């Protein structure tokens, strides 16, 4: 049984796999809540990916679950990484690519991870990860407007908002943030499709459902794509 830990900026996700099958998935804002839910399991293999520096306390807790691999820039993966600054590449981006590779091996694909940031990750049909882009996610856009102006309020995301003309300040912000993000993502997809007409597109991350509803293309969404990618990386260590 494999344990996969994906430690992000705002949430920690855990996946328990038997072979390639995800049996249990957990999401918490506090990693210690994850450990509490794992105490009745035993694991033969563990992989940990984190975009934040892990404390000694957290590393000790992980080691108590079993021997683990810390996913780093030099960890072998099923895809070839041609990102020129591999040491600064977020582990979540490469894990998402490996998850996409499970779905679209032998094909061009673009993974769009809509979380704290929106990350675009392109891999060609030969399994070469070439890079992509990063932009602010929905919550970050809302916070930026509030923090960097004197009078704009911090308002909440409304997944049902769709009016092109905001009739008050709150709706004007929603129009700019939410419809602006949809327009950005749709525009990026269109640019990729111009270059790679057979491109496959997969969405993941906390805002993937919202984007999937608002985009025009036929797009596959998988909220557990990063966990599945990490599990494939873990299994790959024992196939080399």
Beta strands, then each sheet from edge to edge (+ up, - down):
strand 1: 2-7
strand 2: 12-18
strand 3: 21-28
strand 4: 45-50
strand 5: 68-70
strand 6: 80-81
strand 7: 109-114
strand 8: 117-123
strand 9: 128-136
strand 10: 200-204
strand 11: 220-221
sheet 1: 3+ 2- 1+ 4+ 5+
sheet 2: 6+ 9+ 8- 7+ 10+ 11+
end
